Amino acid sequence: MADKRDKWRDIPWALATSAQGGLMVALPVMGGLALGYWLDMRFGTLPWVTLALTLIGGMLGPVVLYRWVMIVVERRMKDERQGKEKSE
């Protein structure tokens, strides 16, 4: 019975982690877009800096997401192992 309750506890964690992951991909892209547009307007180079920084953000987002997910999952597994050791 305890196993079934543990699965329900994982749902909010998975949803929160997914939402954070989505933001980690979207924010570098949006940041690159905004900064690139501002720089293009300032220097009159539209659309080149915007395109370059948006592409860099698009490549950086998944890398940041991957590194973050590996840390979060490792921490979660470590916490679960410690919880099982305490209950035994």
SEMIVEX-975438 format. One record per residue (C-alpha): residue in three letters; x, y, z. Coordinates in Angstrom, 2 decimals, decimal comma, padded with zeros to 5 digits, always signed. Layout:
% SEMIVEX-975438
> type_east_north_up
> ALA_X_Y_Z
...
//
This chain:
% SEMIVEX-975438
> type_east_north_up
> MET_+000,00_+000,00_+000,00
> ALA_+002,85_+002,38_+000,76
> ASP_+004,19_+001,88_-002,77
> LYS_+000,94_+003,19_-004,27
> ARG_+001,08_+006,33_-002,09
> ASP_+004,69_+006,94_-003,12
> LYS_+003,66_+006,96_-006,77
> TRP_+001,05_+009,65_-006,08
> ARG_+003,69_+011,74_-004,31
> ASP_+005,84_+011,62_-007,43
> ILE_+003,22_+013,28_-009,65
> PRO_+003,58_+016,85_-008,27
> TRP_+007,36_+016,49_-008,35
> ALA_+007,29_+015,35_-011,99
> LEU_+004,94_+018,19_-012,99
> ALA_+007,05_+020,83_-011,24
> THR_+010,23_+019,44_-012,75
> SER_+008,67_+019,44_-016,22
> ALA_+007,54_+023,05_-015,87
> GLN_+011,00_+024,13_-014,77
> GLY_+012,52_+022,19_-017,64
> GLY_+010,31_+023,94_-020,16
> LEU_+011,36_+027,30_-018,80
> MET_+015,01_+026,30_-018,94
> VAL_+014,69_+025,73_-022,68
> ALA_+012,48_+028,75_-023,42
> LEU_+014,25_+031,43_-021,37
> PRO_+017,63_+031,32_-023,15
> VAL_+015,84_+031,53_-026,51
> MET_+013,69_+034,45_-025,39
> GLY_+016,69_+036,14_-023,76
> GLY_+018,72_+035,81_-026,94
> LEU_+015,83_+037,13_-028,98
> ALA_+015,30_+040,15_-026,72
> LEU_+018,99_+040,99_-026,35
> GLY_+019,61_+040,49_-030,08
> TYR_+016,71_+042,71_-031,04
> TRP_+017,88_+045,43_-028,65
> LEU_+021,41_+045,26_-030,03
> ASP_+020,12_+045,26_-033,61
> MET_+018,04_+048,36_-032,96
> ARG_+021,00_+050,06_-031,30
> PHE_+023,52_+049,28_-034,07
> GLY_+021,18_+049,07_-037,09
> THR_+022,09_+045,49_-037,98
> LEU_+018,59_+043,97_-037,98
> PRO_+018,14_+040,88_-038,18
> TRP_+021,67_+039,45_-037,88
> VAL_+022,45_+039,81_-034,18
> THR_+018,90_+038,75_-033,31
> LEU_+019,25_+035,58_-035,38
> ALA_+022,68_+034,75_-033,98
> LEU_+021,71_+035,22_-030,32
> THR_+018,41_+033,38_-030,78
> LEU_+020,26_+030,42_-032,30
> ILE_+022,82_+030,46_-029,48
> GLY_+019,96_+030,49_-026,95
> GLY_+018,32_+027,62_-028,82
> MET_+021,50_+025,56_-028,55
> LEU_+022,24_+026,56_-024,97
> GLY_+018,77_+025,75_-023,58
> PRO_+018,86_+021,97_-024,10
> VAL_+022,41_+021,76_-022,74
> VAL_+021,42_+023,59_-019,57
> LEU_+018,29_+021,42_-019,30
> TYR_+020,26_+018,18_-019,65
> ARG_+022,78_+019,15_-016,97
> TRP_+020,03_+020,29_-014,61
> VAL_+017,95_+017,12_-015,11
> MET_+020,95_+014,91_-014,37
> ILE_+021,56_+016,75_-011,09
> VAL_+017,89_+016,71_-010,06
> VAL_+017,36_+013,03_-010,84
> GLU_+020,57_+012,04_-009,06
> ARG_+019,52_+014,03_-005,99
> ARG_+016,04_+012,48_-006,09
> MET_+017,43_+008,95_-006,31
> LYS_+019,83_+009,65_-003,45
> ASP_+016,98_+010,96_-001,28
> GLU_+014,87_+007,88_-002,06
> ARG_+017,73_+005,55_-001,16
> GLN_+018,25_+007,35_+002,14
> GLY_+014,52_+007,18_+002,85
> LYS_+014,46_+003,44_+002,25
> GLU_+017,53_+002,93_+004,46
> LYS_+015,87_+004,86_+007,30
> SER_+012,66_+002,87_+007,03
> GLU_+014,46_-000,47_+007,22
//
